Amino acid sequence: MMDRQDIDKIALRLVSLVPPGVAQVHQDLRTNFQDVLAQGLRRLDLVTREEFDVQSQVLARTRAKVDELERRVAELEATLAARAGQ
């Protein structure tokens, strides 16, 4: 997700597009642009990079655990089949 610094950069770019005759309202426009951009991004229901990375790590650990459990079940099934075949 975009952080506050990215939003500030976009807001500054938008303010730079405002004609020089309204220079006295640049700060108000910048603040308004920042607020509008931040609200719009919040509505997108995005996650931060940190949250994404944490969930990726959780998923990787879970996948490894599932793989290990599948291996153990296969071993137990093979042992059970071997006993049943005796």
C-alpha positions as CSV (number, residue, x, y, z in Angstrom):
1,M,0.0,0.0,0.0
2,M,1.1,3.6,-0.5
3,D,2.5,5.2,2.6
4,R,2.0,8.7,3.7
5,Q,5.2,9.9,1.9
6,D,3.8,8.6,-1.4
7,I,0.5,10.3,-0.9
8,D,2.4,13.6,-0.1
9,K,4.4,13.3,-3.3
10,I,1.2,12.8,-5.4
11,A,-0.5,15.7,-3.6
12,L,2.5,17.9,-4.3
13,R,2.4,17.0,-8.0
14,L,-1.3,17.8,-8.1
15,V,-0.7,21.2,-6.4
16,S,2.1,21.9,-8.9
17,L,-0.6,21.7,-11.7
18,V,-2.6,24.5,-10.1
19,P,-2.2,27.8,-11.9
20,P,0.2,30.3,-10.2
21,G,-2.6,32.8,-9.7
22,V,-4.0,30.7,-6.9
23,A,-0.7,30.2,-5.1
24,Q,-2.1,31.4,-1.8
25,V,-4.4,28.3,-1.7
26,H,-1.6,25.8,-2.4
27,Q,-1.3,24.5,1.2
28,D,-5.1,24.1,1.5
29,L,-5.2,22.2,-1.8
30,R,-2.3,20.1,-0.8
31,T,-4.0,19.1,2.5
32,N,-7.3,18.4,0.7
33,F,-5.5,16.3,-2.0
34,Q,-3.7,14.3,0.7
35,D,-7.0,13.7,2.5
36,V,-8.9,12.7,-0.6
37,L,-6.1,10.4,-1.7
38,A,-5.8,8.7,1.7
39,Q,-9.6,8.2,1.9
40,G,-9.7,6.7,-1.5
41,L,-6.9,4.3,-0.7
42,R,-8.6,3.2,2.5
43,R,-11.8,2.4,0.6
44,L,-9.8,0.0,-1.6
45,D,-9.4,-2.3,1.4
46,L,-5.6,-2.7,0.7
47,V,-3.1,-4.2,3.1
48,T,0.3,-2.8,3.9
49,R,3.4,-4.5,2.5
50,E,4.3,-5.5,6.1
51,E,0.9,-7.2,6.6
52,F,1.3,-9.0,3.2
53,D,4.7,-10.2,4.1
54,V,3.6,-11.5,7.5
55,Q,0.6,-13.4,6.0
56,S,3.0,-14.8,3.3
57,Q,5.2,-16.2,6.0
58,V,2.2,-17.6,7.9
59,L,1.0,-19.3,4.7
60,A,4.5,-20.7,4.0
61,R,4.7,-22.2,7.5
62,T,1.2,-23.6,7.2
63,R,2.0,-25.1,3.7
64,A,5.1,-26.7,5.2
65,K,3.1,-28.2,8.1
66,V,0.4,-29.5,5.7
67,D,3.1,-31.1,3.6
68,E,4.7,-32.8,6.6
69,L,1.3,-34.0,7.8
70,E,0.5,-35.4,4.4
71,R,3.8,-37.3,4.4
72,R,3.1,-38.7,7.9
73,V,-0.4,-39.8,6.9
74,A,1.1,-41.5,3.8
75,E,3.6,-43.3,6.0
76,L,0.9,-44.4,8.5
77,E,-1.3,-45.6,5.6
78,A,1.6,-47.6,4.2
79,T,2.4,-49.1,7.6
80,L,-1.3,-50.0,8.1
81,A,-1.5,-51.5,4.6
82,A,1.6,-53.6,5.2
83,R,0.2,-54.9,8.5
84,A,-3.1,-55.7,6.9
85,G,-1.3,-57.7,4.1
86,Q,0.5,-60.0,6.6
